[in-house]
Amino acid sequence: MKDVELFLRETSGYALTAGSLEGFRPVLERTIAQGLGNSDDSAIFEVVNPIPSPYPPRKLVTDSRVR
């Protein structure tokens, strides 16, 4: 993300079109939010095209009396 910010800041004074990179920023932010910020580029694909789990979602137990 810092490289994207640097690129956008540096290109702002030139006649370069970086709109697609601006549009890509939310995807990078979601990737980082999911803890994949230090992963390689394949993490971006994982965020954009997640593989559905074959298992049903587990229910969260919040009652400490339940074991």
C-alpha positions as CSV (number, residue, x, y, z in Angstrom):
1,M,0.0,0.0,0.0
2,K,2.8,2.4,0.8
3,D,4.2,1.9,-2.8
4,V,0.8,2.7,-4.2
5,E,0.6,5.9,-2.1
6,L,4.1,6.9,-3.1
7,F,3.3,6.3,-6.8
8,L,0.1,8.3,-6.6
9,R,1.8,11.1,-4.8
10,E,4.7,11.3,-7.2
11,T,2.6,11.1,-10.4
12,S,0.2,13.8,-9.3
13,G,2.5,16.5,-10.8
14,Y,2.8,14.8,-14.2
15,A,0.4,14.2,-17.0
16,L,-0.1,10.6,-16.1
17,T,-3.4,8.8,-15.7
18,A,-3.5,6.8,-12.4
19,G,-7.3,6.5,-12.1
20,S,-7.1,2.7,-12.3
21,L,-4.7,2.6,-9.4
22,E,-7.0,4.8,-7.4
23,G,-9.8,2.4,-8.1
24,F,-7.6,-0.5,-7.0
25,R,-6.9,1.1,-3.6
26,P,-10.0,-0.5,-1.9
27,V,-8.9,-3.9,-3.0
28,L,-5.5,-3.4,-1.4
29,E,-7.1,-2.0,1.7
30,R,-9.3,-5.1,2.0
31,T,-6.2,-7.3,1.5
32,I,-4.4,-5.6,4.3
33,A,-7.4,-5.7,6.6
34,Q,-7.6,-9.5,6.1
35,G,-4.1,-9.8,7.4
36,L,-2.6,-10.5,3.9
37,G,-0.6,-7.3,3.6
38,N,2.8,-9.1,3.8
39,S,1.8,-11.8,1.3
40,D,2.7,-11.8,-2.4
41,D,0.4,-10.7,-5.2
42,S,-1.7,-13.9,-5.1
43,A,-3.2,-12.6,-1.9
44,I,-5.0,-9.9,-4.0
45,F,-6.6,-12.6,-6.1
46,E,-7.7,-14.4,-2.9
47,V,-9.5,-11.2,-1.8
48,V,-11.1,-10.5,-5.2
49,N,-12.1,-14.1,-5.9
50,P,-12.3,-15.9,-2.5
51,I,-12.6,-19.7,-2.5
52,P,-15.9,-20.7,-0.7
53,S,-15.4,-23.0,2.2
54,P,-16.9,-26.5,1.7
55,Y,-17.9,-26.4,5.4
56,P,-20.9,-24.5,6.8
57,P,-20.1,-21.5,8.9
58,R,-19.5,-22.3,12.6
59,K,-21.7,-20.6,15.2
60,L,-19.9,-18.5,17.7
61,V,-20.6,-19.5,21.3
62,T,-20.6,-16.4,23.5
63,D,-22.1,-18.0,26.7
64,S,-19.2,-19.0,28.9
65,R,-21.3,-21.7,30.6
66,V,-21.5,-23.6,27.3
67,R,-18.6,-25.9,26.7
